[in-house]
Amino acid sequence: MSQLPTLVIKFGTASITQSNGEPDETIIADIARQVSELHARYHIVIVSSGAVGAGKHFIRNYSGEIAERKAAAAIGNPLLLNIYSKYFSQYNIQIAQSLCERQHFGNREQFLQLKETYQELWANGIIPIANENDVVSNRELRFSDNDELATLIATGFGAETLMICTSVGGLLDQQKNIIRKIETIDNQILGLVDNSKSALGSGGMASKLTFTKLATRMGIRVIIFGMKTEEGILKAIKGQAGTEFSAQTANLSSRNKWLASGSVAVGTLQVDAGAVKALQKRSSLLAVGIKKVKGDFEAGEVVEITDSHGIMVGVARIRVPSDELEANLKTQNFEVANANDIVLI
């Protein structure tokens, strides 16, 4: 298979639906036209919301309860995919459905199977369209929103660029103008966020910036853009529209990128300042540096590592179960996680 760069494009519910929540075929037709122009230059994944909106009108007295949302998604997914297929077929491009669950990224073996499937689709010129499998996802292991799903796909596949479509067309400054380029997401940038979100979707700009920060740290360029701009996708990928967030230097193996972004953390270890310094020098995590253990976990599972202020500094694959760890917190030279199984964030 040719080694084309990978491009992930995420469309939220508000970006591709009408005010009543039903899919906007004019927008989807425009997406197909613009993406078709990029098809020969990238391995493309589209992450698309909108299934619940497409199906909820078939549920009598729909009120948004979990069971109703699942049923609406079951109806809406094929309807939404048919619309995408209708317009991509005009450019002789076949699309495929990819319903994802959190466990597909939390389990390394399952993730590699997903990766192999996508590579087979790309080898045949097919664009996978991904969405959360709402019909079976439970509350504990569901994605926070499709911004997270898009980020996990981009990170896991080593994407060159992640594009996130939003109704406002980019990150706005205090004068409500789109900021064209951002090198680093710091507190000043985070302070610009309007925490309101669309009534149609589940994620606002704060969610987008959270996952943008993770993606850029993994070496991925991120662009937040809008379809209201003429030629929005094509202009944004050239840096002529939307907000571009520069990729940071990331010298991580594909396994450690997966560990940092895709694995499901089942607990938290709060460590002291000395342990933080040791980890930054690429040392292993020892029990004596741990101040607090949260959660029940087994050997081999993934936990978050936080400093004394609760700020996450990394993730680690743990060598011992939580009960054994708590019994050995004062034991000298008791290795909890090897340096090779720790990724600093």
Helices and strands as residue ranges (DSSP letters): E 6-11, H 13-16, H 25-38, E 43-48, H 51-55, G 56-58, H 66-88, G 89-91, E 95-100, H 103-106, H 108-123, E 127-132, H 146-156, E 161-165, E 181-182, H 187-190, H 205-217, E 221-225, H 232-237, E 243-245, H 254-261, E 265-271, H 273-280, E 285-286, G 287-289, E 290-294, E 302-306, E 312-317, H 322-327, E 335-337, G 339-341, E 342-344
